[in-house]
Amino acid sequence: MDAAVNFDCLAEAIYHEARGESFSGQLYVGFVIRNRVESEYFPNDYCNVIKEPWQFSYNHVLGTFEMTDKPALKVARDVAHMILTIDHVPISNHVLYYHTTDIKPKWDYNKIQEYEVVGNHIFYEEL
């Protein structure tokens, strides 16, 4: 897949999933997506990882997803650029999941453990 398309998909996901978070919180969301791309258990490109059914909340909520907050879009694009250009993700490559602190998904918590809380997101590492 074209690098520019992957960049656009990643920036869009960061914008919609984490634009209210700190720069670090947005990086963590991007790291999870990159970890999935690099994992054998998920598709091997950003757009297909992001578009997998029921994986990222903004993809299955009804509505229009325009990116009208220009400052937030710039930050999301800066984060996406960093995610795509760094040599090594500085968190465990087993950190493949996250959710906001105000929900509790019906996941099998015997197969994952909490890795870190960053802002309003809890990140999980696969065991």
C-alpha positions as CSV (number, residue, x, y, z in Angstrom):
1,M,0.0,0.0,0.0
2,D,1.2,3.5,-0.8
3,A,3.1,5.2,2.1
4,A,1.0,8.4,1.7
5,V,-2.2,6.4,2.1
6,N,-0.9,4.6,5.2
7,F,0.1,8.0,6.6
8,D,-3.4,9.4,6.0
9,C,-5.0,6.4,7.6
10,L,-2.8,6.6,10.7
11,A,-3.2,10.3,11.1
12,E,-7.0,9.9,10.8
13,A,-7.1,7.2,13.5
14,I,-4.9,9.2,15.9
15,Y,-7.1,12.2,15.3
16,H,-10.4,10.4,16.0
17,E,-9.2,8.1,18.7
18,A,-7.0,10.4,20.8
19,R,-7.1,14.1,19.7
20,G,-8.1,15.1,23.3
21,E,-5.1,13.3,24.7
22,S,-1.6,14.6,25.4
23,F,1.1,14.2,22.8
24,S,2.3,11.1,24.7
25,G,-1.3,9.7,24.7
26,Q,-1.5,10.1,21.0
27,L,1.9,8.5,20.5
28,Y,0.7,5.5,22.5
29,V,-2.3,5.1,20.3
30,G,0.0,5.3,17.2
31,F,2.4,2.7,18.8
32,V,-0.5,0.3,19.3
33,I,-1.5,0.6,15.6
34,R,2.2,0.2,14.5
35,N,2.6,-2.9,16.8
36,R,-0.5,-4.4,15.2
37,V,0.9,-3.8,11.7
38,E,4.1,-5.5,12.7
39,S,2.3,-8.4,14.4
40,E,1.6,-11.6,12.6
41,Y,-2.0,-11.6,14.0
42,F,-3.2,-8.4,12.3
43,P,-3.1,-7.1,8.7
44,N,0.4,-5.8,7.6
45,D,-0.6,-2.2,6.6
46,Y,-2.0,0.7,8.6
47,C,-5.3,1.2,6.7
48,N,-6.3,-2.5,7.0
49,V,-5.4,-2.6,10.7
50,I,-7.5,0.5,11.3
51,K,-10.4,-0.6,9.2
52,E,-10.8,-4.1,10.9
53,P,-14.3,-4.4,12.2
54,W,-14.9,-3.4,15.8
55,Q,-11.3,-2.6,16.5
56,F,-11.4,1.2,16.6
57,S,-14.4,3.0,18.0
58,Y,-14.6,5.7,15.4
59,N,-15.1,3.2,12.6
60,H,-18.3,1.7,14.0
61,V,-20.1,4.7,15.4
62,L,-22.6,6.3,13.2
63,G,-21.9,9.8,12.0
64,T,-19.6,12.0,9.8
65,F,-16.0,12.0,10.7
66,E,-14.7,15.2,9.3
67,M,-11.4,16.5,10.7
68,T,-12.4,20.1,11.3
69,D,-10.1,20.8,14.3
70,K,-7.1,22.0,12.3
71,P,-4.7,22.3,15.3
72,A,-5.6,18.8,16.5
73,L,-5.2,17.5,12.9
74,K,-1.7,19.0,12.7
75,V,-0.7,17.2,16.0
76,A,-2.2,13.9,14.7
77,R,-0.2,14.3,11.5
78,D,3.0,15.1,13.4
79,V,2.4,12.0,15.6
80,A,1.7,9.8,12.6
81,H,5.0,11.1,11.0
82,M,6.9,10.1,14.1
83,I,5.3,6.7,14.3
84,L,6.2,6.0,10.7
85,T,9.7,7.2,10.8
86,I,11.2,6.0,14.1
87,D,13.3,2.9,14.0
88,H,12.0,1.2,17.1
89,V,8.7,1.6,19.0
90,P,9.8,2.5,22.6
91,I,7.0,0.3,24.2
92,S,6.6,-3.4,24.3
93,N,5.7,-4.8,20.9
94,H,3.1,-6.9,22.7
95,V,1.0,-3.7,23.5
96,L,-1.8,-4.3,21.1
97,Y,-4.9,-3.1,22.8
98,Y,-6.3,-0.1,24.6
99,H,-9.6,1.4,25.6
100,T,-10.8,4.6,27.4
101,T,-10.9,4.6,31.2
102,D,-14.7,5.0,31.2
103,I,-15.5,1.6,29.6
104,K,-14.7,-2.0,30.4
105,P,-14.8,-4.2,27.2
106,K,-15.7,-7.8,27.4
107,W,-12.2,-9.0,26.7
108,D,-10.4,-12.1,28.0
109,Y,-8.3,-10.5,30.7
110,N,-6.5,-13.8,31.3
111,K,-4.7,-13.2,28.0
112,I,-3.7,-9.6,28.5
113,Q,-2.3,-7.5,31.3
114,E,-2.4,-3.8,31.9
115,Y,0.7,-2.1,30.6
116,E,0.2,1.5,31.3
117,V,-2.4,4.2,31.7
118,V,-1.8,7.3,29.7
119,G,-4.3,10.1,30.0
120,N,-7.8,8.6,29.5
121,H,-6.6,5.4,27.9
122,I,-5.5,2.0,29.4
123,F,-3.1,0.1,27.3
124,Y,-2.7,-3.7,27.4
125,E,0.1,-6.1,26.7
126,E,-0.7,-9.5,25.3
127,L,0.7,-12.3,27.5
